[in-house]
Amino acid sequence: MGSDTATMEPRQAARTVPPRRAGSVRRTSSIEMAWPDGRYGDTVMRGHARDVATHRVGDAPQVLAEDRLTARIAADKTIITLSTAPPVAGLDTLVGTSVIAGFRKRLAAIPGVAGIAGRPLALLLDDLVGCNIISGWVWCRWIEDRAELLRWSGDPRAMENACVSYAPGASVFEGDAYLAKVDPVPSLPPADDPFALHPLAPDAPQTMRRVRVIDVTDEGDTIAVSAMFQDSGIVPGGTRSAVHEYAVRATVDVRTHVLLSVEATPGVLPHRECVQAPANLTRLIGTPLDELRATVLSELRGTAGCTHLNDAIRALAEAAQLIAARDRVGEEARCSS
């Protein structure tokens, strides 16, 4: 596959962890994916997420919340085990069901889920869907036999109309060169700020990782949001290669919590049509944050959006809650002093 490998230079903004700003709240999350029994075995997923407040640049941040998730998913995408810290009552009812089809609807129906609204754990649980959609991507870089690779990757026509890159006539239906594309990316977090991101698992062959960083800062009449998102895996040679990257910027009205502006900068993406997805984000302007998750799914479904960019935008729904959590902790500290 070496001679077929294609490379591209992604836009740097989409792969960069934003610097922490004074007065900001940062939510970071990661889900690590591994296959201890090989590519036909179960997927073991370990999630870690935390919210921190930065009072002064250069200081260590104050941890507001820190949550974890562990799941084992069968090859047919059925949940074998699912546990979280803090625990969520009723989560065990999801065992034996699909982690993709209907997962979010079943999750929302669990009474205990209401108790984690606004916590970073809610983001980890929501991200299980997207992570399981892309989890097998890394194996495409480890399969040497071309025929076997095509069998493993499946017929792209089964995904027609799933997103903008699978619209009828898209490049994915014209050839399979994208299966060999390698886009090396640097390690996270940046060396100049060890607190920019929570600790990540050491790199290991044939593993994947989804990382999110969401920064929220109040700026008078608006709340400013700056975020990055990256899906990547360890390919032959020990290189980390990305498959999806976006940087997102948004503003929110501080009083009404309505989305005022939103834009996304693509980084590494698998198909040339992927870069078209951000153009439709303007449909979301005017949406209240508490309706953002549902509105993204209705307005940007199918070929109007990108599955993974949609998830990145939906992850911004708690921006106002993050500011409120920072203020609440600050008030408690003042009252106790």
N, C-alpha and C positions, 0 to 999 in steps of 0.2 A: 504493500500500500504506500510505500515511501514516495514513489514517483507521482502518485496521484494526490499527495497531500497539498492542500491549498492553504495559504495564510493571508491574513489581512491585518492592518494596523487599526485597532479600535480607537474611538474617540476617548481620550484620556479621562474626561470628566465623568464618564459613566463607570469607571473602575476605581475612582478615588474616594476614599473615606473622607467626608467633609471635616475640616478642622472644627474642634469644639469652640463654641462662642460663649462669652460670659452671659449668664442669665438663661441659658438654653437648657432644654430637656432633650436627652438622646435616648431613643429606643433602638436597641440592637438585637438581632435574632440570627440564629444559625440552626440549620438542620443538617446533620451529617448522615450520609447514607453509605452502608457497607453491606457486603455479601459474604459472610464468613463461610458459607457452604458453596460458593461459586455462583455464576450468573444465573443458574436455574434454581437456586435456592431462595430462601426468604431474604427480604430486605430488612436490615436492622437500622432503625432511625433513632438518632439521639438529638433532641432539640434543646437549645439553651437560649434564653432571652432575658434581657434586663433593661430597666429604665434608670437613668442616672441624671442628676442635675449638676450642671457646671456653674458654680457661683462666680469663680474667677478663673480666667485663662491661666494655665500653668499649674493649677491645683488639681489634686485628685478629685474626681466627681463624688457626689453623694448618691449612694444607691437608694433608689426609691422602691424598687421591686425587682425580684430575680426569680425566674421560673424555669422549670425543666420538663422535658417530655421524653418518653421512651416508647417505641412501638416496634412490633415485628409484623411484617406484612408478607403474606404468601405470594407466590409467583402470579396467582390469578387476581391479585390486588384485594384479597380478603384480609381483614384485620385479625391477627392471631392473638396479640396482646397489645394493650395500650394503657400506659400509666403516666401520671403527671405529679409534679410537686409545684404548688399545692395540689392535693387530690381533688377531683371533681366527682361529686356523688352522681351515680348513674352512668358514668362513662363506660362501664363494663358492658352496657347494653349494646355497644357498637361492635363488640367482638363477634366475628362471624359474618359481618356485613362488608360491603365494598367501601374502600377508602376513597373512591372516586365518584361513582354514580350515586347520587342522592345523599352523599355524606354530609354536606353542610345542612341540609334540611333535617336529617336525623339528629345531628349535633345540636341544632337550635332547639329541638323539642325536648332535650334533656334538662330537667329543672335546675340541676346544679350548675349548668353553664351560665345562668344569669348572674351567679355569684362571682364570676371571673370577668365580667364585662369591663373593658378598659385595662385589664392586666395584660402584660406581655404574653401570658400563656394563651390568651384568646387568639393572638396572631399565630403562634406555633400550631395550634389545632387547625386553624383555617388554612395554613400553608401545607398541611398534609396532602391536600388534593393536588396542588401544583407540583409538589416534590415527587409524588408518585407517578405523575404524568411523564416527568422528564428523567426519572431515576435511572432508567436503563441506557441513557445516552452514552455514558462513559464506556460501556462495553463495546460500542462500535469502534472505538480506537484500539481495542485489544484483540479483535478478531482478524486474523491474517487472511483467511480464505474468503475470496470475494463472494462466492455463492452462499457460504454460511452467513456472511455479513448481511447479504440481502434478505435471507430468510429471517435473521434475527431482527432486522429493522422493520420488516413488514412492508406491505403495499401501501404507499402514501395515499392511494385513492380512497382508502378506508377513512382518511381524515379530511376528505374534501369538504369545504365550507366550514371547517372547524374554526379557522381564524383567517386573518388577512393573507397569510403566507400559503394558505391552502385553498384560496379562491380558485375557481375554474380557470385553467390556463396558466397558473402560477409556475414558477421555475422548478419547484419541487417535483413536478410531474414530467419534467423534461430530461432529467438525468439524476445520477446519484453521487455526484462529486462532493456534495455537502457532507456525506458520511465520513469523508476523510479529512475534512477541514480542521486544522489545529490553530488555535489562537492563544498563545502563551500569555499569562497574566501574572503580575507580581503577587507576592504574599501579602496578606492582610494581618494585622493593621499596620499603618505606617510606623516606621521605627522611631520617629520623632515624638510620638505620643502613645505610650503603652496603654493609656486609658481610653483610647479612641474606640475600642471595641472590646467586648468581653473575650476571655481566652477561647481560642479555637482548638480543635483536636489536631494533633500532628498529622502531616501529610502521610498518606499511605496509598500504595498502588490500588487501582480499581475501586476507588471511592469517589463519592460526589458530595457536594456541599452547596447549600443555598444560604446566602448571607443578605441581611437587610440592615441598613442604617437609616434612621429617621430622626432628623433634628427639628426641633420646634422652638421658636423664639417669638415672644410677643414684642411688637414694634408699634406701640401706640394704638392706632385704630385697626391694625391688622395683626394676624399671626402668620409668621413666615415659616414655611416648611421646606427643608432641603433633604433629599434622600438619595440613596444609591441602592442598587440591587444587583446581585451577581449569582448566577448558577455556574459551577465549574467542577472539574473532575481531574484526577491524576491519571495521565496517559503514559504510554511507554516512554522510558527514559526519566521518569520522575517529574516531568513537567506538569504544571497546573494549566489546564486549558479551559477557557470559558466557552459557554454556549449561549448564555443570555446575559446582557448587561443593560441597565438603564440608569440615568440620573434624572431625578424628578425635582421640580421646583413648583411651589404652590403658595398662594396667599389666601387667608381666610378672614372674614370680617370678625373682629374680636367680640362684637356684641351679639350678632345673629348666628354666628358660626356657619355662615354660608360661604361656599367656595367662590372666590373672586377671580382667581386665575390658576392655570395649571399648564405645565409644559414638560416634555420629556426629551432627553437627549439620548439617542441610542449609542451603545457601545458595540460589543461583539453580539452578533445575532446570526442565526443559522441560514437564513434565506434573504435574498435581496429585497423581497417585498416587505419584510418585517419593518423596515424603516418608515413605512407608510402609516403604521398604526398611530403614532402620536398625533397626527393631523386631526383625528376625531375627538381628541380629549376636550375640545371646546364645547362639546355637547354637555359636559358635566358642569360648566360654569353656572352658578346660581343654585346648585344643589346643597342643601343643609348637610353637614357632616354626618348626622345620625341617619341620613338616608343614602349616604354615598355608596356603601357596600351593595345595596340592592340596585341602585341606579346604574352603577357600572355594569352589572350583569345584564340589565335590560337594555341599556343604550349602546353598549359596545359588544354585544354578543356576536358570535359567528365572524363573518368576514369584515365586520365593522371594527374589530379590535384584535389585540394580541392577548392570548390567554395569560401570559406572564406579566405583561405590562398592566393588564387589568388587575391582577393580584397586587402589583406594586401600588397602584392608585387606591385600591380598596384598603390597603394597609395604612393609609393616611387618615382614616376615619376617626381615630382617637386623638388627633392633634390637640383639640381643645381640652380633652381630658388629661393629657400629659401636662399642660400648663396648670390646670387645676390641682393636679397631684403635687407639682412642685410648690405651688403656693400653700397648699394644705400642710405639707411637711415643714415649710418655712414658718408658718404660723404656729405650729405645734412646738417648734424649737424656741420661738420667741416667748411663748407662754411658759415654757419649762425653765427658762433662764432667769 
